[in-house]
Amino acid sequence: MARRKAAAQAAPAGDDGRTIYAVAKGVDMVNGHPVTEGAVRLTTAEALYDQALGRISPQPAVQDGTSDDRA
């Protein structure tokens, strides 16, 4: 249940239902795809496995409603 709550508080990434997640240092694959940047956009279902392993974490929403793209 804590995972769902954390994902709900993450910054929305757009109308496609995906959320921006920060990628932990040293991680080169998330959800079966290579990581080329410090952040990925995933649905809650796609993120569950990597989030449970600590590979990604939801990026907090910035007060102006946009995401914080610093990773």
CHARMM-style PDB file with segment names, atoms N, HN, CA, C and O in Angstrom:
ATOM      1  N   MET     1       0.817  -1.190   0.000  1.00  0.00      PROA
ATOM      2  CA  MET     1       0.000   0.000   0.000  1.00  0.00      PROA
ATOM      3  C   MET     1       0.861   1.254   0.000  1.00  0.00      PROA
ATOM      4  O   MET     1       0.480   2.263  -0.594  1.00  0.00      PROA
ATOM      5  N   ALA     2       2.002   1.208   0.650  1.00  0.00      PROA
ATOM      6  HN  ALA     2       2.311   0.388   1.133  1.00  0.00      PROA
ATOM      7  CA  ALA     2       2.888   2.364   0.680  1.00  0.00      PROA
ATOM      8  C   ALA     2       3.372   2.713  -0.720  1.00  0.00      PROA
ATOM      9  O   ALA     2       3.553   3.888  -1.040  1.00  0.00      PROA
ATOM     10  N   ARG     3       3.585   1.697  -1.559  1.00  0.00      PROA
ATOM     11  HN  ARG     3       3.439   0.742  -1.298  1.00  0.00      PROA
ATOM     12  CA  ARG     3       4.041   1.954  -2.923  1.00  0.00      PROA
ATOM     13  C   ARG     3       3.001   2.743  -3.710  1.00  0.00      PROA
ATOM     14  O   ARG     3       3.338   3.684  -4.428  1.00  0.00      PROA
ATOM     15  N   ARG     4       1.761   2.362  -3.573  1.00  0.00      PROA
ATOM     16  HN  ARG     4       1.487   1.597  -2.989  1.00  0.00      PROA
ATOM     17  CA  ARG     4       0.712   3.073  -4.292  1.00  0.00      PROA
ATOM     18  C   ARG     4       0.601   4.511  -3.830  1.00  0.00      PROA
ATOM     19  O   ARG     4       0.409   5.415  -4.642  1.00  0.00      PROA
ATOM     20  N   LYS     5       0.718   4.723  -2.549  1.00  0.00      PROA
ATOM     21  HN  LYS     5       0.874   3.988  -1.890  1.00  0.00      PROA
ATOM     22  CA  LYS     5       0.631   6.074  -2.017  1.00  0.00      PROA
ATOM     23  C   LYS     5       1.788   6.916  -2.526  1.00  0.00      PROA
ATOM     24  O   LYS     5       1.587   8.071  -2.900  1.00  0.00      PROA
ATOM     25  N   ALA     6       2.989   6.365  -2.547  1.00  0.00      PROA
ATOM     26  HN  ALA     6       3.152   5.426  -2.243  1.00  0.00      PROA
ATOM     27  CA  ALA     6       4.155   7.099  -3.039  1.00  0.00      PROA
ATOM     28  C   ALA     6       3.994   7.422  -4.518  1.00  0.00      PROA
ATOM     29  O   ALA     6       4.315   8.530  -4.948  1.00  0.00      PROA
ATOM     30  N   ALA     7       3.509   6.482  -5.288  1.00  0.00      PROA
ATOM     31  HN  ALA     7       3.249   5.581  -4.939  1.00  0.00      PROA
ATOM     32  CA  ALA     7       3.318   6.717  -6.708  1.00  0.00      PROA
ATOM     33  C   ALA     7       2.255   7.788  -6.944  1.00  0.00      PROA
ATOM     34  O   ALA     7       2.371   8.581  -7.879  1.00  0.00      PROA
ATOM     35  N   ALA     8       1.230   7.817  -6.108  1.00  0.00      PROA
ATOM     36  HN  ALA     8       1.136   7.174  -5.349  1.00  0.00      PROA
ATOM     37  CA  ALA     8       0.176   8.806  -6.258  1.00  0.00      PROA
ATOM     38  C   ALA     8       0.683  10.211  -5.974  1.00  0.00      PROA
ATOM     39  O   ALA     8       0.131  11.178  -6.497  1.00  0.00      PROA
ATOM     40  N   GLN     9       1.713  10.344  -5.164  1.00  0.00      PROA
ATOM     41  HN  GLN     9       2.161   9.558  -4.738  1.00  0.00      PROA
ATOM     42  CA  GLN     9       2.254  11.645  -4.823  1.00  0.00      PROA
ATOM     43  C   GLN     9       3.324  12.097  -5.811  1.00  0.00      PROA
ATOM     44  O   GLN     9       3.802  13.227  -5.721  1.00  0.00      PROA
ATOM     45  N   ALA    10       3.703  11.245  -6.742  1.00  0.00      PROA
ATOM     46  HN  ALA    10       3.314  10.327  -6.815  1.00  0.00      PROA
ATOM     47  CA  ALA    10       4.737  11.584  -7.705  1.00  0.00      PROA
ATOM     48  C   ALA    10       4.201  12.576  -8.731  1.00  0.00      PROA
ATOM     49  O   ALA    10       2.993  12.746  -8.893  1.00  0.00      PROA
ATOM     50  N   ALA    11       5.121  13.213  -9.406  1.00  0.00      PROA
ATOM     51  HN  ALA    11       6.103  13.075  -9.275  1.00  0.00      PROA
ATOM     52  CA  ALA    11       4.757  14.196 -10.415  1.00  0.00      PROA
ATOM     53  C   ALA    11       4.145  13.524 -11.634  1.00  0.00      PROA
ATOM     54  O   ALA    11       4.741  12.606 -12.196  1.00  0.00      PROA
ATOM     55  N   PRO    12       2.961  13.969 -12.052  1.00  0.00      PROA
ATOM     56  CA  PRO    12       2.375  13.397 -13.269  1.00  0.00      PROA
ATOM     57  C   PRO    12       3.192  13.821 -14.480  1.00  0.00      PROA
ATOM     58  O   PRO    12       3.687  14.947 -14.525  1.00  0.00      PROA
ATOM     59  N   ALA    13       3.339  12.945 -15.454  1.00  0.00      PROA
ATOM     60  HN  ALA    13       2.936  12.030 -15.417  1.00  0.00      PROA
ATOM     61  CA  ALA    13       4.167  13.239 -16.614  1.00  0.00      PROA
ATOM     62  C   ALA    13       3.345  13.621 -17.834  1.00  0.00      PROA
ATOM     63  O   ALA    13       3.920  13.940 -18.875  1.00  0.00      PROA
ATOM     64  N   GLY    14       2.059  13.602 -17.746  1.00  0.00      PROA
ATOM     65  HN  GLY    14       1.592  13.344 -16.901  1.00  0.00      PROA
ATOM     66  CA  GLY    14       1.234  13.973 -18.883  1.00  0.00      PROA
ATOM     67  C   GLY    14      -0.085  13.237 -18.885  1.00  0.00      PROA
ATOM     68  O   GLY    14      -0.464  12.590 -17.909  1.00  0.00      PROA
ATOM     69  N   ASP    15      -0.773  13.349 -20.000  1.00  0.00      PROA
ATOM     70  HN  ASP    15      -0.465  13.875 -20.793  1.00  0.00      PROA
ATOM     71  CA  ASP    15      -2.100  12.764 -20.130  1.00  0.00      PROA
ATOM     72  C   ASP    15      -2.081  11.270 -20.410  1.00  0.00      PROA
ATOM     73  O   ASP    15      -3.138  10.640 -20.434  1.00  0.00      PROA
ATOM     74  N   ASP    16      -0.901  10.688 -20.622  1.00  0.00      PROA
ATOM     75  HN  ASP    16      -0.043  11.200 -20.602  1.00  0.00      PROA
ATOM     76  CA  ASP    16      -0.828   9.274 -20.961  1.00  0.00      PROA
ATOM     77  C   ASP    16      -0.812   8.362 -19.741  1.00  0.00      PROA
ATOM     78  O   ASP    16      -0.673   7.148 -19.888  1.00  0.00      PROA
ATOM     79  N   GLY    17      -0.949   8.916 -18.543  1.00  0.00      PROA
ATOM     80  HN  GLY    17      -1.062   9.902 -18.423  1.00  0.00      PROA
ATOM     81  CA  GLY    17      -1.007   8.108 -17.327  1.00  0.00      PROA
ATOM     82  C   GLY    17       0.347   7.687 -16.801  1.00  0.00      PROA
ATOM     83  O   GLY    17       0.422   6.883 -15.872  1.00  0.00      PROA
ATOM     84  N   ARG    18       1.395   8.200 -17.360  1.00  0.00      PROA
ATOM     85  HN  ARG    18       1.333   8.854 -18.115  1.00  0.00      PROA
ATOM     86  CA  ARG    18       2.747   7.845 -16.922  1.00  0.00      PROA
ATOM     87  C   ARG    18       3.262   8.874 -15.934  1.00  0.00      PROA
ATOM     88  O   ARG    18       2.857  10.037 -15.949  1.00  0.00      PROA
ATOM     89  N   THR    19       4.159   8.426 -15.079  1.00  0.00      PROA
ATOM     90  HN  THR    19       4.488   7.482 -15.067  1.00  0.00      PROA
ATOM     91  CA  THR    19       4.760   9.253 -14.046  1.00  0.00      PROA
ATOM     92  C   THR    19       6.267   9.276 -14.264  1.00  0.00      PROA
ATOM     93  O   THR    19       6.838   8.303 -14.755  1.00  0.00      PROA
ATOM     94  N   ILE    20       6.906  10.368 -13.907  1.00  0.00      PROA
ATOM     95  HN  ILE    20       6.442  11.159 -13.508  1.00  0.00      PROA
ATOM     96  CA  ILE    20       8.353  10.476 -14.031  1.00  0.00      PROA
ATOM     97  C   ILE    20       8.993   9.889 -12.776  1.00  0.00      PROA
ATOM     98  O   ILE    20       8.633  10.250 -11.656  1.00  0.00      PROA
ATOM     99  N   TYR    21       9.936   8.989 -12.977  1.00  0.00      PROA
ATOM    100  HN  TYR    21      10.228   8.696 -13.887  1.00  0.00      PROA
ATOM    101  CA  TYR    21      10.671   8.356 -11.885  1.00  0.00      PROA
ATOM    102  C   TYR    21      12.159   8.654 -12.052  1.00  0.00      PROA
ATOM    103  O   TYR    21      12.701   8.560 -13.153  1.00  0.00      PROA
ATOM    104  N   ALA    22      12.809   9.012 -10.950  1.00  0.00      PROA
ATOM    105  HN  ALA    22      12.368   9.088 -10.056  1.00  0.00      PROA
ATOM    106  CA  ALA    22      14.261   9.208 -10.957  1.00  0.00      PROA
ATOM    107  C   ALA    22      14.929   7.835 -10.914  1.00  0.00      PROA
ATOM    108  O   ALA    22      14.488   6.944 -10.188  1.00  0.00      PROA
ATOM    109  N   VAL    23      15.986   7.675 -11.689  1.00  0.00      PROA
ATOM    110  HN  VAL    23      16.344   8.399 -12.279  1.00  0.00      PROA
ATOM    111  CA  VAL    23      16.718   6.416 -11.748  1.00  0.00      PROA
ATOM    112  C   VAL    23      17.925   6.505 -10.821  1.00  0.00      PROA
ATOM    113  O   VAL    23      18.668   7.486 -10.853  1.00  0.00      PROA
ATOM    114  N   ALA    24      18.118   5.473  -9.990  1.00  0.00      PROA
ATOM    115  HN  ALA    24      17.515   4.676  -9.964  1.00  0.00      PROA
ATOM    116  CA  ALA    24      19.245   5.441  -9.064  1.00  0.00      PROA
ATOM    117  C   ALA    24      20.558   5.354  -9.837  1.00  0.00      PROA
ATOM    118  O   ALA    24      20.599   4.807 -10.939  1.00  0.00      PROA
ATOM    119  N   LYS    25      21.610   5.885  -9.268  1.00  0.00      PROA
ATOM    120  HN  LYS    25      21.576   6.330  -8.373  1.00  0.00      PROA
ATOM    121  CA  LYS    25      22.929   5.840  -9.902  1.00  0.00      PROA
ATOM    122  C   LYS    25      23.368   4.394 -10.084  1.00  0.00      PROA
ATOM    123  O   LYS    25      23.155   3.556  -9.207  1.00  0.00      PROA
ATOM    124  N   GLY    26      23.974   4.110 -11.213  1.00  0.00      PROA
ATOM    125  HN  GLY    26      24.147   4.791 -11.925  1.00  0.00      PROA
ATOM    126  CA  GLY    26      24.465   2.777 -11.506  1.00  0.00      PROA
ATOM    127  C   GLY    26      23.459   1.858 -12.155  1.00  0.00      PROA
ATOM    128  O   GLY    26      23.806   0.744 -12.547  1.00  0.00      PROA
ATOM    129  N   VAL    27      22.212   2.298 -12.281  1.00  0.00      PROA
ATOM    130  HN  VAL    27      21.930   3.202 -11.962  1.00  0.00      PROA
ATOM    131  CA  VAL    27      21.168   1.475 -12.903  1.00  0.00      PROA
ATOM    132  C   VAL    27      21.178   1.751 -14.401  1.00  0.00      PROA
ATOM    133  O   VAL    27      21.082   2.903 -14.827  1.00  0.00      PROA
ATOM    134  N   ASP    28      21.295   0.686 -15.204  1.00  0.00      PROA
ATOM    135  HN  ASP    28      21.373  -0.249 -14.859  1.00  0.00      PROA
ATOM    136  CA  ASP    28      21.327   0.876 -16.649  1.00  0.00      PROA
ATOM    137  C   ASP    28      20.125   0.275 -17.376  1.00  0.00      PROA
ATOM    138  O   ASP    28      19.973   0.470 -18.582  1.00  0.00      PROA
ATOM    139  N   MET    29      19.265  -0.458 -16.650  1.00  0.00      PROA
ATOM    140  HN  MET    29      19.388  -0.616 -15.670  1.00  0.00      PROA
ATOM    141  CA  MET    29      18.056  -1.027 -17.233  1.00  0.00      PROA
ATOM    142  C   MET    29      16.871  -0.818 -16.279  1.00  0.00      PROA
ATOM    143  O   MET    29      16.978  -1.082 -15.082  1.00  0.00      PROA
ATOM    144  N   VAL    30      15.760  -0.349 -16.815  1.00  0.00      PROA
ATOM    145  HN  VAL    30      15.673  -0.135 -17.788  1.00  0.00      PROA
ATOM    146  CA  VAL    30      14.520  -0.203 -16.051  1.00  0.00      PROA
ATOM    147  C   VAL    30      13.381  -0.708 -16.919  1.00  0.00      PROA
ATOM    148  O   VAL    30      13.256  -0.320 -18.080  1.00  0.00      PROA
ATOM    149  N   ASN    31      12.558  -1.567 -16.357  1.00  0.00      PROA
ATOM    150  HN  ASN    31      12.660  -1.882 -15.413  1.00  0.00      PROA
ATOM    151  CA  ASN    31      11.407  -2.123 -17.055  1.00  0.00      PROA
ATOM    152  C   ASN    31      11.825  -2.797 -18.363  1.00  0.00      PROA
ATOM    153  O   ASN    31      11.076  -2.786 -19.340  1.00  0.00      PROA
ATOM    154  N   GLY    32      13.025  -3.382 -18.378  1.00  0.00      PROA
ATOM    155  HN  GLY    32      13.634  -3.391 -17.585  1.00  0.00      PROA
ATOM    156  CA  GLY    32      13.515  -4.103 -19.547  1.00  0.00      PROA
ATOM    157  C   GLY    32      14.074  -3.240 -20.650  1.00  0.00      PROA
ATOM    158  O   GLY    32      14.369  -3.741 -21.736  1.00  0.00      PROA
ATOM    159  N   HSD    33      14.229  -1.950 -20.398  1.00  0.00      PROA
ATOM    160  HN  HSD    33      13.990  -1.543 -19.516  1.00  0.00      PROA
ATOM    161  CA  HSD    33      14.740  -1.033 -21.415  1.00  0.00      PROA
ATOM    162  C   HSD    33      15.995  -0.331 -20.896  1.00  0.00      PROA
ATOM    163  O   HSD    33      16.090  -0.048 -19.701  1.00  0.00      PROA
ATOM    164  N   PRO    34      16.955  -0.047 -21.771  1.00  0.00      PROA
ATOM    165  CA  PRO    34      18.151   0.671 -21.339  1.00  0.00      PROA
ATOM    166  C   PRO    34      17.805   2.088 -20.891  1.00  0.00      PROA
ATOM    167  O   PRO    34      16.912   2.730 -21.444  1.00  0.00      PROA
ATOM    168  N   VAL    35      18.524   2.557 -19.889  1.00  0.00      PROA
ATOM    169  HN  VAL    35      19.250   2.036 -19.440  1.00  0.00      PROA
ATOM    170  CA  VAL    35      18.325   3.909 -19.361  1.00  0.00      PROA
ATOM    171  C   VAL    35      19.422   4.799 -19.929  1.00  0.00      PROA
ATOM    172  O   VAL    35      20.607   4.511 -19.763  1.00  0.00      PROA
ATOM    173  N   THR    36      19.033   5.870 -20.592  1.00  0.00      PROA
ATOM    174  HN  THR    36      18.070   6.104 -20.727  1.00  0.00      PROA
ATOM    175  CA  THR    36      20.018   6.794 -21.159  1.00  0.00      PROA
ATOM    176  C   THR    36      20.016   8.141 -20.442  1.00  0.00      PROA
ATOM    177  O   THR    36      20.928   8.947 -20.626  1.00  0.00      PROA
ATOM    178  N   GLU    37      18.997   8.383 -19.630  1.00  0.00      PROA
ATOM    179  HN  GLU    37      18.256   7.729 -19.481  1.00  0.00      PROA
ATOM    180  CA  GLU    37      18.886   9.644 -18.890  1.00  0.00      PROA
ATOM    181  C   GLU    37      18.671   9.321 -17.419  1.00  0.00      PROA
ATOM    182  O   GLU    37      18.560   8.150 -17.056  1.00  0.00      PROA
ATOM    183  N   GLY    38      18.611  10.319 -16.585  1.00  0.00      PROA
ATOM    184  HN  GLY    38      18.701  11.270 -16.880  1.00  0.00      PROA
ATOM    185  CA  GLY    38      18.442  10.117 -15.155  1.00  0.00      PROA
ATOM    186  C   GLY    38      17.012   9.935 -14.713  1.00  0.00      PROA
ATOM    187  O   GLY    38      16.737   9.847 -13.517  1.00  0.00      PROA
ATOM    188  N   ALA    39      16.079   9.876 -15.680  1.00  0.00      PROA
ATOM    189  HN  ALA    39      16.303   9.948 -16.652  1.00  0.00      PROA
ATOM    190  CA  ALA    39      14.666   9.723 -15.344  1.00  0.00      PROA
ATOM    191  C   ALA    39      13.974   8.897 -16.419  1.00  0.00      PROA
ATOM    192  O   ALA    39      14.407   8.862 -17.571  1.00  0.00      PROA
ATOM    193  N   VAL    40      12.893   8.235 -16.023  1.00  0.00      PROA
ATOM    194  HN  VAL    40      12.541   8.264 -15.087  1.00  0.00      PROA
ATOM    195  CA  VAL    40      12.082   7.449 -16.953  1.00  0.00      PROA
ATOM    196  C   VAL    40      10.615   7.759 -16.718  1.00  0.00      PROA
ATOM    197  O   VAL    40      10.233   8.192 -15.631  1.00  0.00      PROA
ATOM    198  N   ARG    41       9.789   7.537 -17.740  1.00  0.00      PROA
ATOM    199  HN  ARG    41      10.100   7.185 -18.623  1.00  0.00      PROA
ATOM    200  CA  ARG    41       8.350   7.719 -17.615  1.00  0.00      PROA
ATOM    201  C   ARG    41       7.693   6.358 -17.686  1.00  0.00      PROA
ATOM    202  O   ARG    41       7.810   5.656 -18.690  1.00  0.00      PROA
ATOM    203  N   LEU    42       7.001   5.982 -16.617  1.00  0.00      PROA
ATOM    204  HN  LEU    42       6.906   6.552 -15.801  1.00  0.00      PROA
ATOM    205  CA  LEU    42       6.364   4.676 -16.537  1.00  0.00      PROA
ATOM    206  C   LEU    42       4.974   4.788 -15.932  1.00  0.00      PROA
ATOM    207  O   LEU    42       4.671   5.742 -15.216  1.00  0.00      PROA
ATOM    208  N   THR    43       4.129   3.796 -16.228  1.00  0.00      PROA
ATOM    209  HN  THR    43       4.375   3.021 -16.810  1.00  0.00      PROA
ATOM    210  CA  THR    43       2.859   3.696 -15.519  1.00  0.00      PROA
ATOM    211  C   THR    43       3.150   3.116 -14.134  1.00  0.00      PROA
ATOM    212  O   THR    43       4.242   2.603 -13.890  1.00  0.00      PROA
ATOM    213  N   THR    44       2.198   3.197 -13.255  1.00  0.00      PROA
ATOM    214  HN  THR    44       1.310   3.613 -13.453  1.00  0.00      PROA
ATOM    215  CA  THR    44       2.370   2.648 -11.913  1.00  0.00      PROA
ATOM    216  C   THR    44       2.669   1.157 -11.977  1.00  0.00      PROA
ATOM    217  O   THR    44       3.533   0.665 -11.252  1.00  0.00      PROA
ATOM    218  N   ALA    45       1.959   0.437 -12.840  1.00  0.00      PROA
ATOM    219  HN  ALA    45       1.257   0.837 -13.430  1.00  0.00      PROA
ATOM    220  CA  ALA    45       2.175  -1.006 -12.967  1.00  0.00      PROA
ATOM    221  C   ALA    45       3.574  -1.317 -13.490  1.00  0.00      PROA
ATOM    222  O   ALA    45       4.227  -2.243 -13.009  1.00  0.00      PROA
ATOM    223  N   GLU    46       4.031  -0.545 -14.474  1.00  0.00      PROA
ATOM    224  HN  GLU    46       3.500   0.207 -14.864  1.00  0.00      PROA
ATOM    225  CA  GLU    46       5.370  -0.765 -15.022  1.00  0.00      PROA
ATOM    226  C   GLU    46       6.454  -0.493 -13.988  1.00  0.00      PROA
ATOM    227  O   GLU    46       7.504  -1.136 -14.012  1.00  0.00      PROA
ATOM    228  N   ALA    47       6.217   0.438 -13.094  1.00  0.00      PROA
ATOM    229  HN  ALA    47       5.365   0.960 -13.075  1.00  0.00      PROA
ATOM    230  CA  ALA    47       7.231   0.866 -12.137  1.00  0.00      PROA
ATOM    231  C   ALA    47       7.336  -0.020 -10.897  1.00  0.00      PROA
ATOM    232  O   ALA    47       8.355   0.023 -10.208  1.00  0.00      PROA
ATOM    233  N   LEU    48       6.331  -0.810 -10.599  1.00  0.00      PROA
ATOM    234  HN  LEU    48       5.504  -0.846 -11.159  1.00  0.00      PROA
ATOM    235  CA  LEU    48       6.291  -1.545  -9.330  1.00  0.00      PROA
ATOM    236  C   LEU    48       7.529  -2.394  -9.070  1.00  0.00      PROA
ATOM    237  O   LEU    48       8.086  -2.335  -7.974  1.00  0.00      PROA
ATOM    238  N   TYR    49       7.969  -3.171 -10.030  1.00  0.00      PROA
ATOM    239  HN  TYR    49       7.516  -3.220 -10.921  1.00  0.00      PROA
ATOM    240  CA  TYR    49       9.099  -4.079  -9.827  1.00  0.00      PROA
ATOM    241  C   TYR    49      10.393  -3.307  -9.554  1.00  0.00      PROA
ATOM    242  O   TYR    49      11.073  -3.562  -8.560  1.00  0.00      PROA
ATOM    243  N   ASP    50      10.729  -2.368 -10.433  1.00  0.00      PROA
ATOM    244  HN  ASP    50      10.176  -2.160 -11.241  1.00  0.00      PROA
ATOM    245  CA  ASP    50      11.971  -1.607 -10.260  1.00  0.00      PROA
ATOM    246  C   ASP    50      11.925  -0.718  -9.022  1.00  0.00      PROA
ATOM    247  O   ASP    50      12.952  -0.498  -8.379  1.00  0.00      PROA
ATOM    248  N   GLN    51      10.757  -0.212  -8.689  1.00  0.00      PROA
ATOM    249  HN  GLN    51       9.923  -0.391  -9.211  1.00  0.00      PROA
ATOM    250  CA  GLN    51      10.625   0.609  -7.487  1.00  0.00      PROA
ATOM    251  C   GLN    51      10.815  -0.244  -6.235  1.00  0.00      PROA
ATOM    252  O   GLN    51      11.432   0.205  -5.269  1.00  0.00      PROA
ATOM    253  N   ALA    52      10.293  -1.461  -6.241  1.00  0.00      PROA
ATOM    254  HN  ALA    52       9.791  -1.826  -7.026  1.00  0.00      PROA
ATOM    255  CA  ALA    52      10.454  -2.358  -5.090  1.00  0.00      PROA
ATOM    256  C   ALA    52      11.916  -2.729  -4.871  1.00  0.00      PROA
ATOM    257  O   ALA    52      12.333  -2.970  -3.738  1.00  0.00      PROA
ATOM    258  N   LEU    53      12.694  -2.776  -5.944  1.00  0.00      PROA
ATOM    259  HN  LEU    53      12.356  -2.580  -6.865  1.00  0.00      PROA
ATOM    260  CA  LEU    53      14.124  -3.087  -5.839  1.00  0.00      PROA
ATOM    261  C   LEU    53      14.973  -1.851  -5.539  1.00  0.00      PROA
ATOM    262  O   LEU    53      16.183  -1.968  -5.348  1.00  0.00      PROA
ATOM    263  N   GLY    54      14.358  -0.681  -5.496  1.00  0.00      PROA
ATOM    264  HN  GLY    54      13.375  -0.587  -5.651  1.00  0.00      PROA
ATOM    265  CA  GLY    54      15.090   0.545  -5.198  1.00  0.00      PROA
ATOM    266  C   GLY    54      15.825   1.123  -6.395  1.00  0.00      PROA
ATOM    267  O   GLY    54      16.687   1.985  -6.228  1.00  0.00      PROA
ATOM    268  N   ARG    55      15.503   0.670  -7.589  1.00  0.00      PROA
ATOM    269  HN  ARG    55      14.802  -0.030  -7.725  1.00  0.00      PROA
ATOM    270  CA  ARG    55      16.166   1.168  -8.800  1.00  0.00      PROA
ATOM    271  C   ARG    55      15.633   2.531  -9.227  1.00  0.00      PROA
ATOM    272  O   ARG    55      16.353   3.325  -9.831  1.00  0.00      PROA
ATOM    273  N   ILE    56      14.367   2.797  -8.910  1.00  0.00      PROA
ATOM    274  HN  ILE    56      13.782   2.152  -8.419  1.00  0.00      PROA
ATOM    275  CA  ILE    56      13.741   4.067  -9.273  1.00  0.00      PROA
ATOM    276  C   ILE    56      12.953   4.595  -8.089  1.00  0.00      PROA
ATOM    277  O   ILE    56      12.595   3.848  -7.178  1.00  0.00      PROA
ATOM    278  N   SER    57      12.690   5.893  -8.116  1.00  0.00      PROA
ATOM    279  HN  SER    57      12.982   6.500  -8.855  1.00  0.00      PROA
ATOM    280  CA  SER    57      11.837   6.505  -7.097  1.00  0.00      PROA
ATOM    281  C   SER    57      11.046   7.626  -7.757  1.00  0.00      PROA
ATOM    282  O   SER    57      11.555   8.297  -8.655  1.00  0.00      PROA
ATOM    283  N   PRO    58       9.806   7.837  -7.323  1.00  0.00      PROA
ATOM    284  CA  PRO    58       8.997   8.891  -7.931  1.00  0.00      PROA
ATOM    285  C   PRO    58       9.615  10.250  -7.674  1.00  0.00      PROA
ATOM    286  O   PRO    58      10.095  10.526  -6.575  1.00  0.00      PROA
ATOM    287  N   GLN    59       9.601  11.095  -8.686  1.00  0.00      PROA
ATOM    288  HN  GLN    59       9.211  10.870  -9.579  1.00  0.00      PROA
ATOM    289  CA  GLN    59      10.094  12.454  -8.514  1.00  0.00      PROA
ATOM    290  C   GLN    59       8.965  13.289  -7.925  1.00  0.00      PROA
ATOM    291  O   GLN    59       7.829  13.203  -8.391  1.00  0.00      PROA
ATOM    292  N   PRO    60       9.257  14.089  -6.914  1.00  0.00      PROA
ATOM    293  CA  PRO    60       8.201  14.911  -6.314  1.00  0.00      PROA
ATOM    294  C   PRO    60       7.731  16.000  -7.265  1.00  0.00      PROA
ATOM    295  O   PRO    60       8.492  16.477  -8.106  1.00  0.00      PROA
ATOM    296  N   ALA    61       6.485  16.382  -7.124  1.00  0.00      PROA
ATOM    297  HN  ALA    61       5.867  15.995  -6.440  1.00  0.00      PROA
ATOM    298  CA  ALA    61       5.939  17.470  -7.929  1.00  0.00      PROA
ATOM    299  C   ALA    61       6.494  18.790  -7.427  1.00  0.00      PROA
ATOM    300  O   ALA    61       6.657  18.984  -6.223  1.00  0.00      PROA
ATOM    301  N   VAL    62       6.781  19.683  -8.335  1.00  0.00      PROA
ATOM    302  HN  VAL    62       6.648  19.526  -9.314  1.00  0.00      PROA
ATOM    303  CA  VAL    62       7.228  21.028  -8.004  1.00  0.00      PROA
ATOM    304  C   VAL    62       5.982  21.884  -7.834  1.00  0.00      PROA
ATOM    305  O   VAL    62       4.940  21.580  -8.415  1.00  0.00      PROA
ATOM    306  N   GLN    63       6.072  22.932  -7.058  1.00  0.00      PROA
ATOM    307  HN  GLN    63       6.919  23.179  -6.586  1.00  0.00      PROA
ATOM    308  CA  GLN    63       4.888  23.721  -6.713  1.00  0.00      PROA
ATOM    309  C   GLN    63       4.163  24.295  -7.915  1.00  0.00      PROA
ATOM    310  O   GLN    63       2.954  24.515  -7.836  1.00  0.00      PROA
ATOM    311  N   ASP    64       4.849  24.550  -9.033  1.00  0.00      PROA
ATOM    312  HN  ASP    64       5.831  24.371  -9.097  1.00  0.00      PROA
ATOM    313  CA  ASP    64       4.166  25.112 -10.185  1.00  0.00      PROA
ATOM    314  C   ASP    64       3.439  24.054 -11.008  1.00  0.00      PROA
ATOM    315  O   ASP    64       2.860  24.368 -12.048  1.00  0.00      PROA
ATOM    316  N   GLY    65       3.467  22.778 -10.541  1.00  0.00      PROA
ATOM    317  HN  GLY    65       3.937  22.523  -9.697  1.00  0.00      PROA
ATOM    318  CA  GLY    65       2.731  21.726 -11.196  1.00  0.00      PROA
ATOM    319  C   GLY    65       3.546  20.931 -12.197  1.00  0.00      PROA
ATOM    320  O   GLY    65       3.044  19.970 -12.780  1.00  0.00      PROA
ATOM    321  N   THR    66       4.796  21.319 -12.405  1.00  0.00      PROA
ATOM    322  HN  THR    66       5.204  22.099 -11.932  1.00  0.00      PROA
ATOM    323  CA  THR    66       5.647  20.571 -13.321  1.00  0.00      PROA
ATOM    324  C   THR    66       6.528  19.636 -12.519  1.00  0.00      PROA
ATOM    325  O   THR    66       6.608  19.750 -11.296  1.00  0.00      PROA
ATOM    326  N   SER    67       7.186  18.717 -13.196  1.00  0.00      PROA
ATOM    327  HN  SER    67       7.121  18.624 -14.189  1.00  0.00      PROA
ATOM    328  CA  SER    67       8.061  17.786 -12.496  1.00  0.00      PROA
ATOM    329  C   SER    67       9.451  18.373 -12.361  1.00  0.00      PROA
ATOM    330  O   SER    67       9.844  19.262 -13.115  1.00  0.00      PROA
ATOM    331  N   ASP    68      10.174  17.871 -11.408  1.00  0.00      PROA
ATOM    332  HN  ASP    68       9.854  17.148 -10.795  1.00  0.00      PROA
ATOM    333  CA  ASP    68      11.561  18.250 -11.190  1.00  0.00      PROA
ATOM    334  C   ASP    68      12.419  17.249 -11.962  1.00  0.00      PROA
ATOM    335  O   ASP    68      12.558  16.103 -11.535  1.00  0.00      PROA
ATOM    336  N   ASP    69      12.994  17.664 -13.090  1.00  0.00      PROA
ATOM    337  HN  ASP    69      12.880  18.596 -13.436  1.00  0.00      PROA
ATOM    338  CA  ASP    69      13.722  16.750 -13.965  1.00  0.00      PROA
ATOM    339  C   ASP    69      15.159  16.503 -13.520  1.00  0.00      PROA
ATOM    340  O   ASP    69      15.894  15.796 -14.209  1.00  0.00      PROA
ATOM    341  N   ARG    70      15.571  17.055 -12.411  1.00  0.00      PROA
ATOM    342  HN  ARG    70      14.974  17.630 -11.851  1.00  0.00      PROA
ATOM    343  CA  ARG    70      16.925  16.772 -11.924  1.00  0.00      PROA
ATOM    344  C   ARG    70      16.964  15.355 -11.393  1.00  0.00      PROA
ATOM    345  O   ARG    70      16.080  14.936 -10.645  1.00  0.00      PROA
ATOM    346  N   ALA    71      17.983  14.625 -11.778  1.00  0.00      PROA
ATOM    347  HN  ALA    71      18.701  14.965 -12.386  1.00  0.00      PROA
ATOM    348  CA  ALA    71      18.095  13.241 -11.318  1.00  0.00      PROA
ATOM    349  C   ALA    71      19.422  13.014 -10.646  1.00  0.00      PROA
ATOM    350  OT1 ALA    71      19.702  11.905 -10.191  1.00  0.00      PROA
TER     351      ALA     71
END
